[in-house]
Amino acid sequence: MTGPERRRKGRLKLPQTVRVRPSDPLRHDFDEILPTLNTSRDSVYFASKNELYKEGMRLFVTYPYSDGPGSINRESLGKVVRIDDLGHGRRGIAVEILMPIYIGGKETLK
């Protein structure tokens, strides 16, 4: 039996691209670009084979992410709140978006 639903906002199950990297690259250094499994306004959930993710870990999250010319990518600070075993070496990573990061008052332009 499952507990009561704790989500405050609905989930979008349409895959989007997310870029994720640790906020402390001295402890963990990786940079992943992955499709999401689901998203909401204040969270993303994606699958990764990377074993460096830990609950409580702070991340820089760019969502949605695009590497196309002229793309505007907004980066946010996030925190890993849950890790699920999805089998076959894959783990589901749930990240709460804590706050947007603005450099120079503007979003990152690629």
C-alpha positions in Angstrom: 0.0 0.0 0.0 1.3 3.4 -0.9 1.1 6.6 1.3 -0.7 9.8 0.4 0.4 11.8 -2.6 2.9 14.4 -1.4 3.4 16.2 -4.7 2.0 19.7 -4.9 2.2 20.0 -8.7 1.4 17.7 -11.6 4.0 15.8 -13.5 4.9 16.0 -17.2 5.9 12.6 -18.6 7.0 14.0 -21.9 10.8 13.4 -22.1 12.8 16.7 -22.1 16.6 17.1 -22.1 18.3 18.0 -18.9 21.9 18.8 -18.2 23.2 17.9 -14.7 26.5 18.5 -13.0 27.6 18.7 -9.4 27.9 22.1 -7.7 31.1 20.9 -6.0 33.3 19.5 -8.9 36.2 18.9 -6.5 34.3 16.1 -4.7 32.5 14.8 -7.8 33.2 15.7 -11.4 30.7 14.8 -14.1 28.5 16.5 -16.6 25.5 14.6 -18.0 23.0 15.4 -20.6 20.0 13.0 -20.3 16.3 12.7 -21.1 13.9 13.2 -18.2 11.4 10.5 -17.2 9.1 13.1 -15.7 9.2 16.7 -14.6 7.3 19.4 -12.7 7.9 23.0 -12.2 10.1 22.4 -9.2 11.6 19.0 -9.9 13.1 16.7 -12.5 13.4 12.9 -12.5 15.8 11.1 -14.8 17.6 7.8 -15.2 21.4 7.5 -15.0 24.0 4.7 -14.7 26.3 7.2 -12.8 26.9 5.9 -9.3 28.2 9.2 -8.0 24.7 10.6 -7.2 23.9 10.7 -3.5 20.9 11.8 -1.6 21.4 15.4 -0.4 23.9 16.1 -3.2 23.6 19.6 -4.7 23.6 19.9 -8.4 23.5 22.5 -11.2 20.5 21.6 -13.3 19.8 23.1 -16.7 16.2 22.3 -17.7 15.1 22.3 -20.4 18.6 22.0 -22.1 19.4 22.7 -25.7 22.8 22.9 -27.4 21.3 24.6 -30.5 22.7 28.0 -31.7 21.0 30.8 -29.8 19.5 28.5 -27.2 18.7 30.1 -23.9 19.5 27.7 -21.1 18.5 28.6 -17.5 20.6 26.9 -14.8 19.2 26.2 -11.4 20.5 24.9 -8.1 19.0 21.5 -7.2 19.3 18.8 -4.6 19.0 15.0 -5.0 16.0 14.0 -2.8 15.5 10.4 -3.8 17.4 7.6 -5.7 15.5 4.6 -7.0 17.0 1.3 -8.3 15.6 0.9 -11.8 17.5 -2.4 -12.6 20.1 -3.1 -15.2 22.5 -0.7 -13.5 20.2 2.3 -13.9 19.1 4.5 -11.1 16.2 7.0 -11.0 17.4 10.3 -9.7 14.8 12.7 -8.2 16.0 16.3 -8.0 14.2 19.2 -6.3 14.9 22.5 -8.0 15.8 24.9 -5.2 16.5 28.2 -7.0 17.4 29.6 -10.4 21.0 30.9 -10.9 21.4 34.1 -12.8 24.9 35.2 -13.9 25.0 38.9 -14.5 21.3 39.2 -14.2 20.7 37.2 -17.4 20.1 33.6 -18.3 23.0 31.6 -19.9 23.0 32.1 -23.7 24.8 29.5 -25.8 
